[in-house]
Each structure stands twice: as structure tokens, then as C-alpha cells.
Amino acid sequence: MNSISLLPLKTYLDELEDKSRTSLLPALLKAQELYSYIPEEASLLISDRLKVPPVHIYGVIDFYSLLHTEPVQKPHIQVCVSPVCSSRGSHKIIEALRKTDEKKRIYVEAVHCLGLCTNPPSALVDGKQICRVSADKIDDLIAGRGAPPVNNSRSSHPVLTGRFEHDNGISLESYRKSGGFSGLKNALSMERNKVVDLVKNSGLLGRGGAAFPTGLKEESSARDGKTDVYIICNADESEPGTFKDRVLLQRDPFSILEGMIITAYAIGSNKGFIYIRGEYEAEQKRFAEAIRDAEKNSLLGNSILGSDLSFHVEIRSGAGAYICGEETALFESIEGKRGFPRNKPPYPVNSGLFGKPTDINNVETFSYISHILARSDYAPDELPSPSGTRLFCLSGDVKRPGLYELPFGTPLSDVIYKWGGGIIKDRDPGQIILGGASGSFVPPEHYDIPLDNQSLKKAGLSMGSGVIMVFDDSRSILSLLEDITSFFNHESCGKCYPCRLGTGIQKEIISRIHKNGPEKGDLEKLEDIGMTMKDASLCGLGQTASTAVLSAIALKPELFGKERQS
């Protein structure tokens, strides 16, 4: 084995401000960056400097898919196999790469969704985003050549997307010229509790999928300044079909940052984290630039805008674990542990990160807060109604895939046909998935359903993170389910038995049915496993891992065997 120099890693560790376990994941990612894997010598050095037992370090490395204990050959090519990219031939691309690379000169890896769903199939080559890749142009892919992502976005009522057209979010100067940080100024002129009241009265619901009232969360986590309270922006966007956070991080990062600062003032926090998924390297760099620019202009750090507010934001990178999108698993990850979800209660507003009160929201929610406060001189019913618009991630077999900001209540068919241009080649829709991999196949009778929480709940559907994946009538529902069940089986953290065992059995049955057809009892087994995971799993991953399968059974029971007799 070639010897390595530990000097760069030693220098990095010496410069860490916090030499406790919370720095473990950043240190491991640094070692991975330096050596293309994490050598044993590096693990032992990190163990010594951070005072973390080696066995705990090995457990963390084993948990995260972006960390490796064996050298990763360059180029490192990660090909997306989520439903949209898979339907466009990504598995054939992986086969072509492996066939071309008989001497193992490259490292090929299948990954589940890169947030590049509007430009399928997509891949990362040593972290570089490559879109519209083809099995016929493998040499270009290996060389890192290909189309960059194109972010198509439109809106009938632009609030969050209002700065997208001219890229005003790219620089701090253009952001401020377009009204940026006026919300923060308004907040600082108000009493803290009045800021909370304004958010409550606006009706803003969390945009991560749970739709919890944001103002109520602020009110519950607010403290008097004598107790540490943390703010976390959850940018671990990993739900297949979701890409709104990635676009916001690139196009309007200051609105997210401003929303975090406003919330810090409202609840009495001086420390925040933004946890960005590890595959979003470009977005991490963009947000780091935004933080530096804000700090240079007294918009972040000590005495913000000359006030008594001091607030610092630290970027934390994920390391390839979908489960860390679950809020308590994210806390564990920041604390330097494997991303296992915690039991609830206690809830984050009382005991979150480091056991302290924590206000955690996603990217879209924090961005919206900045827009609400920018119009604080308006009456609540005149605010840019945050209960009125939503970002929808439209992808698949539509003519104009993209990010659309539309009013709640917009019919699903309007999103697909009016905004998305309809199905490619004017084919009929075969399958529509609403809510991502953890969402449902939409029955044809609901293709015109209004996209609002009440209508969807009544129909047994969920908006989730705003994902709408459309597939024409040539796509196999079993093929889509194979991608989805494979995803959940891979991403189950294994902490609770219903999810650990259920996702594996579910995947095996779906794969066999897709290959050989159903056997007697398959439908009953899938229903029993699905309901067990839904009722008995510890967190949202297991509770929704069977949603797509169960909805497909309800839609097309003949594909799974005879319908259960009542």
C-alpha cells in the first residue's frame, strides 16, 4: 500500500475551532477529499485529536455512502438511478461504463437522485454535474464532458422565484437592490415576539412535507437568551424527484440566509447550521460565498446591522444518507454520530441539537420567511400569502420539466399541461407520482385534483416536498416500483426491525414480480408488510416506504395477483 502524508490532515485538525465529536463528519469528509478514501492512519489520527474511539469512527464511516475505507479510483462517476433517470436509460449507462472499464480505471457507482431531474439522465463526475448523458457517449462522460444543468423555472405568482429571471440572487449587491435584507431590517425594528406573531398570522406552513405551522414552531422554540437555542436549515434534499432546494441554493441563497437570521432574532438564537447534502458540492460552495459576503457587510456575525443581534451560520455537509433528512437523524449527524432517528417526544423545540431547543426548517420555508418580513408593514391578509404559493418539481415525460411556483389549489392537470406543456409526443399519461418516492401513484380520477393540503388529504394523497413525476403510457409501473423499493431498501438505516426487514422483503417481491410475474399470496404479503412498516416504523422513512407500492396495488391489483377477497 502506498504511504500517505498525514500533514495536510494534521493541519486541518489543528485549525478546527471545535475539537470535539461534532467535528467528526467534517474531518472524515476532509480525509476522503485528501486521500480519495479514509486510510486507517487517518482514522486513528482523527480519533486521537477529537477523542472519539476508533470503533465509533468506523461505525460512522460504514454508515455514510460517501465515505470509503478503500481507495476510490478517479474519475469517480456517480450515475443517477432514480425513477426519472432510470426511465431514460441510466442503468444502460452504468452497464456501458463497466463494460468499457474492464481494467477498473474508473469508479462507477449507482446513486439515487442527484437533484438534476429536469435534465435526465444525470451523473456526477468527480463532483461535477453532468446532464443528458448517453450510453453512446461514454468517453465524453468519463472525461467529464457533457451538458450542464439547465434550471427551467416559471411562476404565475412569483414570490420565491421573483429573483430568478435576472439572477438577482447571484450577488449581494443585486439581492439588496431587489429588496433583499429589508425583511431583516424590519424585524430588527420590531419586538421579537411581534416577529413570531407576524409569521404565525401569515399562515406559513413548513414546506418540507409535514406542513407544520412555522410560526407555532418559532413560538415553541423561542427562549429568553439565557438558554442556548439552535437554528437549522435542512438542505439535505434527497427525495427522488426533488430539486427545489438545489435551485434556491444556487439562484437565491441570500433569501435563505436572511430567513435564518430573522428567525434567530425572533427566537433568541446566536448559532445556526445549514446541512447541505454531500452530493451538492456546487451548492455548498455557492452558499459559502453568500455567508462570506454577508459577514463582510455586517449582515451576519457579531452586531448585525449595528444591533445587539449576533448570529453565526456554519455549513455542514451530508455524506450520502437519505435518513439524515429526518430532523432528529440530522441532529445525530451534526453531533458526529450515525444518522439514526431519535424517539419522539421529546420534540426538537424542547430538546434538539445537543439536547437544546432547536428550530429546524427546510430551505423553502426559510426563504419564505424573508419575504414575509419584507412586507411587515402590510396587514396579515395582504402579505405575499405563503399559504398561497408552492414550489412544484415537475419532471419525467413532460415537454417542459422545471420548477414551478404556483398557487395552492392549482389543478394537477394544469401543472402538467398548462405549465409543463403536456406529455412528450402527445402520448397519454401512464403513471403520475405525487410526493416523490415516498408518495403515491395518482389514480386517473384525481388527475384534476386541486393541489392543496385539504383536497389531497381527502383523496388519500400527499404533496410531500412538491414532487410531480410524470411517465407516459409506455413506462412500466413495476419498473418504477423496482427503482423505488430499491431506493428504500438501500436507504433504510436499520435501526428498527419493521423498516430494516420490510424494505428488503418488499424489494425482493417487487423485483420477482417484475421479472417473472406474481405468485399466489404476493399481494397479501405486500399489503401486510406495507401496513406493518407504516404502523410500526420509528420514523418517516419506514412509515412511507410502502406508500408507492400500496397505491400501485390499489391502482392495478391485477399486476400483483388476485385481489384479496373480503
N, C-alpha and C positions, 0 to 999 in steps of 0.2 A: 504493500500500500504506500502511495506517495506521502511523504511527510508534508505537513501543513504548518503555516506560520500562524500562531495564535496572537501575534502582536496586534493586528487590527481589531480583533475581538476584545483583547485586554483594554485597548484604548477606548473602545466603545463602552465597555463596562465601567471603566474608571470615570467616564464623563456622565454617567447616569446620575440624575439628582436623587432618585428613589432607588435604593439598592435593596429593596425587599421583594417579596414574591410577586407583587403586582407587575414588576418589570420582566417577569419570566417569558411571556409570549413575545414581547418585542425583542428580547435578547435572542430567543431561538430563531425568530424570523431574520434577525441580523446575521446569525451564523449561517442560516440557509442561503442568504444573499451572498455572503463572503465565499462560501465553500461549495455551493450547489447541493449541499446536504449538511447534516449535523453530525460531524465526527464525534466519537466518544470523548476525545480530548476536549472538544468544545463544550460538551455537556458537563464534563467534570469541572471545567473552569467556571461555567455559569453556576453550577451547584455551589462551588466554593464562594463565589462573590455574592450571590444572592441568598446564601444559606438555605437552599432548598435541597432536600435529599435526592440523590440521583434516581432512585426508584420513582419518585414523583415526577421528575423531569421526563423519564422515559414514558411514563403514562400519558403525559401531556403530548409528547411527540407522536405517540401512537394514535391519539385521539383525532388530531387535525390532519386533513388530507394534503395540505400544502407543505407539511414538514416531512422530511425524509431522513432515514438513517443510512441510506446507500446513495452513492453519487448519482445525480441526475444529469444525464448527458445533455449537452446543448447542440442544436436548439431543442428546447422543451416545448412541445406542441400540445396544447390542450384543445380538444375538439368538442364542441357542444353537442350533447345528445338529448336535449330536452325535446318535447313533442314537436315544436315548430321546426327546429333544425333537423331533427331526425326524419321528419316527413319530407325534407328537401335533400336527403341523401347523406347525412353526416356519418352514418355507420359505414357507408361505402368509402368515404374519405379516409376513415381510420384504417379500413382494410387495405386501401391503396398505399397509405403511408407505411404500414407494416410490411407489405409486400415489397415496396421499393427499398426499405431499410433492412435488408437481410443481414447486414453486418452490424446492426444495432448502433448506428452512428447518431441517431436521434432518440429522444424520449417522447413517446406518444402516449397520451392519456385522454380518456373519455371523461368529460365533466358535464354536470347537469346545470345548464343555463348560465350564460355569461352576460345576460342583460343586453344582448345585441339582437333581440328578436325581430326587429324590423328589417334586418339585412341578412337573412339566413342563406346557407349555413355559416356559422361563425366559429372563430378559433382565436386562441392566444398563442403567439409565437414569442417565447421569452418575455411574456407580459404585454406584447404589442397586440392591439386589437386588429384582427383581420376579418373582413366580412365577404359574403358571397363567394366563399371558397368552393372549389370544384375538384372532383376526383380526377379530372382531365388535366389539371394544372398543379400537380403535386410538387413539382420542382419549384414553382413560384411560392407555394405555401412554405416549403422547407426553408426557402431563402427569406421568408418574412415579407414577401411581396403580395399585395392584394388591396382590395378596396377598403378604405377607412369607413367607420360607421357614419351613416347619414341619419340625423335626428329630425325626422319629419314631425312637426307639431302644428296643430291648428286649434282654434278656440272660437266659440260663439260668444263667450263672456270671459275674456282674458283677465284673470287675477294673478294666479301663479305664473302663467305663461306670458304676462304682459311685457316682459323684457326680452323675450326670446327672439322676436322678429329682427331686431338690430343688434343682438348680442350685447345689450347694455350691461348685462351682468358680468361681462368679461373683466372689466377694470373697476376699481373702487370709484374712480372719478365719474365714470358713466353711470354707475349704480346710484351715486349720490345725486347726480343731475336729474335722474328719473324719479327722485323722491326717496331713495334709499336712506335709511337711518333716521328718517323723520319720525318713524314709529318709536324708535328708541328715545329720541328727544321728547316726544310726547309722554312716554312712560315715565321718564325721569322727572317730569314736571308734575306728576300725579303721586298720590299716596299709593303705597304698594298694594294695599287691599283693593283700591279702585281699579288697578290694572287687572287684578284677578276677576273682579266683578265684570269688567268690560269683556274679557274673554268668555266668562260664563254667559253673559247676556247675548253674546254673538251667536251662541248655539253651535260653536265649533265642536265637531266630533273627531276623535282620532282617526287618522287616515291609514293606519296600519292593518285594519281588518276588523278589530274588535269594536270600533265605533264608540268608545267610551268618551263621555263628555270631558273635553280638555280642561275647561275651567274648574270643574269639580276636582280633577286630579291636581291642579295647581293649588286649590284651596286646601286639599288634604295634605299636601306635602310641604306647605309653607311653614316656615319657622321664624323665630324672632331674632335670628342671627347668633344666638348663643349655642346653637346646635348645628353641627355640620350637616349640610344638605347638598345632594349632588343633582346635577342635570346631565342626562344622557340623550344624545341623538342616535337613534338606532338606524344606521345606514347599512346594515348587513342584509342588503337586498338580494335574496337568493331564491325566492319563489319562482319556479319556472313560468316564463311569460311576463315577468315584471321588469320594467326598466325605467320607471318614472323617477326613482331616486337618482339613478345614474345621470339622467338628463339634467335634473335640477342641480346636482352637484357640479356639473360641468357648466351649465348655462347661467345659473343664478345662485352661486354659493353664498353670496353675502346676505341674501334673504334668509337663508337657513341660520347663518351665524347671528344675524340680528334677532331672529326669533328666540334663539337660545339666550342671548344677552338680556332681552326683555323679560324672559321667564326667570332668569337669575335675579333680576331686580325684584320681580313680583314675589318670589318665594324666599328670598334671603340666602341665595347660594353664591359662593365665590369660586366654585370649581365645576368644570363640565368636561365631558368626554364625548367625542363622536366616534362611533365604532363603525368603520367602513369595511366592507367585505374585502378579503385579500385579493380577489381577482380584479378589483377596481383600482389598479395601480395609477392609472392616469387621473382618476377622480381624487385619489388621495393626494396626489401632487397638486392638483388644482385647488383643493381645499386648504392645503398647507400654505399656498400662496395667499389665499384670502385671509388666513389667520395673520400672516406676517404683515400684510398691508393694513389690516385693521389695527394691529398693535402699534405700527408706526404712526398711525393717525389718531391715537388715544381713543380708539373705539373699542379696544379690548385690552385687558391687563389691569393695571392699577389706576384708580381715579378716572374712570371712563368719562370722557367729555367734561372733566373737571368736577365730577360729582364724587360722592363718597362710595360709589359702587366700584368694587374691584372683582373682576371675573376673568378666569383663565380657562382656555379650552385646549385639550390635548387630543390628538388623533390617535386612535388605537386601530390597528389593522386586524381584521379577522384572519383566520388561517385555514379556511375551507371546511367549515362545519355549519350546515344549514340550521341545525338546532340552536345555534347561538343567536338566531333571530328571535328566539323566545326570550323574553326580557330577563328572567332570572338566570337562564343559561348564559346570557350575555354578561351579567354581573360576575358569574363564576369565571368567565374567560378573562375579563379585565383584572380579576384578582389573581390570575396566574394559575388557574386550575382547568381541569377538563370541563367542557361546557355542558354539564348536567343540569337540567332544570331543578328548581327547588320546590318543595311543597308550599302550598298557599292555603291559609294565611301562615305567616304574616305577609302582607302585600308591600310592594315597593315603596309606597308613600310613607310607610312606617318603618320598614326595615328592608333596604335595598342594597345598594353597593356598599361594601364594607360594614354592613349592618346599620347603615344610616338612612334617613328618609331620602328618597330618590324620585325625581320626576323624569320619567322616560317617555319620549315621544318619537315618532318617525320623522323623516326628512320633510315630507309634505306638510305635516302638522306644524312643525316649527316655522316653515316658510310662510304658512298662512297667518301665524301669529304676528309676523312683521307687517303684513298687510292690514290686519285688523287695527293695530295700534297706529298705523299711519293715518287712519281716518278716525281717530278718537274724538274729534270734535263733532262727529255725526251721532245722531240718535241710534240706538241699537238696531232698529229696523231699517236704517239707511246704510248700515255697514255693508261692505262687499260680501254679502251673505255667505259665510263659509259653509253653511248648511245648503247652499245653493249650487256650488260647482264641485266637480270632482275630476281628478286626472284618470283617464282610462288608457290602458296599454293595449292597443289593438294590433294583433299580429296574425300570421298564418296566411291562408289563401284569400287575401283581400288585395284589391288593387292599390290601395293607399294605406299601408300599415303605418302606424305612428302613435304619438302621444297626443291625446285629445282632451282638452279641458272643456267640459260640457255641464250644463245644469243637471242636478239630481232630478230624476223623473224623465230624462230623455229616453225614448224607447230604444231597446236593444237593437232593433232593426234599423233605426236611424243611424246609430253609431256605425253599423256595418255597411249600409248602403249609401246614406247621405254623406257621411264623413269618410268612410273607408272606400267608397266607390263601388262596393259590391264585390262579388266573388270573381276571381280571376277566370278569364274565358267565359264569363257569364254562366258558370255552372251553378247547380243548386247547392245550398249548404248541406253538408253531410253531418258534421258534428260541430257544436259550439260549446266551448268550455268557459265557464264564468268563474273567476276567482282563482285561477291558476291550478297547479297540480292538486292542491287541497280543496279545490272547488268541485263543481258539478257539471255534468253534461246537461245542456238545456233542452227540455222537450220542445218539439216544434210548436206546440200550442202556446208556448211562452216566448216565442221569438220577438213578439211586440211588447214584451213586459216593460213597464217603466223602471228605470234603474234608480230606485230609491230603496232605502232600507226596509220600509214597511211593506211595499209591494213584493219585494224579494223574499222577505221572511214568510209572508203569507203563502208564497209558492214553494217554500222549502228550499230556496236558493240563497246564496250569499254573494255579496260583491267582493268580499275579501280585500285584496290590495288593488282592485280595479282592473284585473286582467280579463281580457276577452280574446281567446284564441279561436280562430275560425278555420275549419277544414272543409274542403269541398267533398262532394259525394263519392269521390274515388278513394278517399282515405279510409283505412280500416280502423274501426273503433277499438278492436283488440290490439292492434299495433300501438295505438295511442296509450291504451291501458298498460301495455307492457313497458313502455317508457316511464309511465307514472309510477307503477308499482316497483320498478327497478330503482327509481329515484328514492322512494320512501324506504325501501329495504337498505339502500346504501347509507341514507342519512339518519336512520334510527340510532340514537345514542346508546341504546341497550340497557338503560337504567331500569326500566320497568318491563316485566315479562310480557304483558299483552302486546306492546308495540314491538319488542325485540323478536318475539316468535311470530306474531301475526303478520308483520310486514314480509317476512321471509316466506311463510306459507302462502300468503296472498300472491306474491310474485311467482312462486312455483306453479300454482294453479292456473294463473292467467297465461303464463308462458306455454304451458302444456296445452291449454285450450286453443291458443293461437296457432300452435303447431299441428296438433292432432285432433282438435275438436273436443267438445265436453264429454265428460264421463258422468255416470249416474252419481248424484249427490254433490256435484261441484257447486251448483247454485246455492244449495243449503249451507255448504261449508263456507262459501264466500260471505254469505249473509251472516252466519254465526260469528265468523272471525271478525267481520267488519263491525258488527254491533258490540262485540266484546272490546275491541280496541277503542271504539267511540266512548263506551261507558266506563272503562277501567284504566285507560292510559293516564299517565301522570300529567302530560302537557298537551298542547295543541297539535303537535306533530302526530302523535299516535291517535288523538281524537279525530283528526281529519284525514288520516292516511287511507281510509277506506271510502271516503266520500265519493270520489270519482267512480269507483267500482260499483258501489251500491246504486248510484244514479244511472250507471250504464245497464245494470240488471233491470232496473225499473223501466228503462227505455227500450231495451231489446233483450228480454228474458230468453228468447229462443237461442241466442248465441251461447248461453250458459247451461243449457239443458232445459228440461221441462220446468214449468212454473210450479212452485210449491202449492200443494193443494191445501185449502183451508179446512 
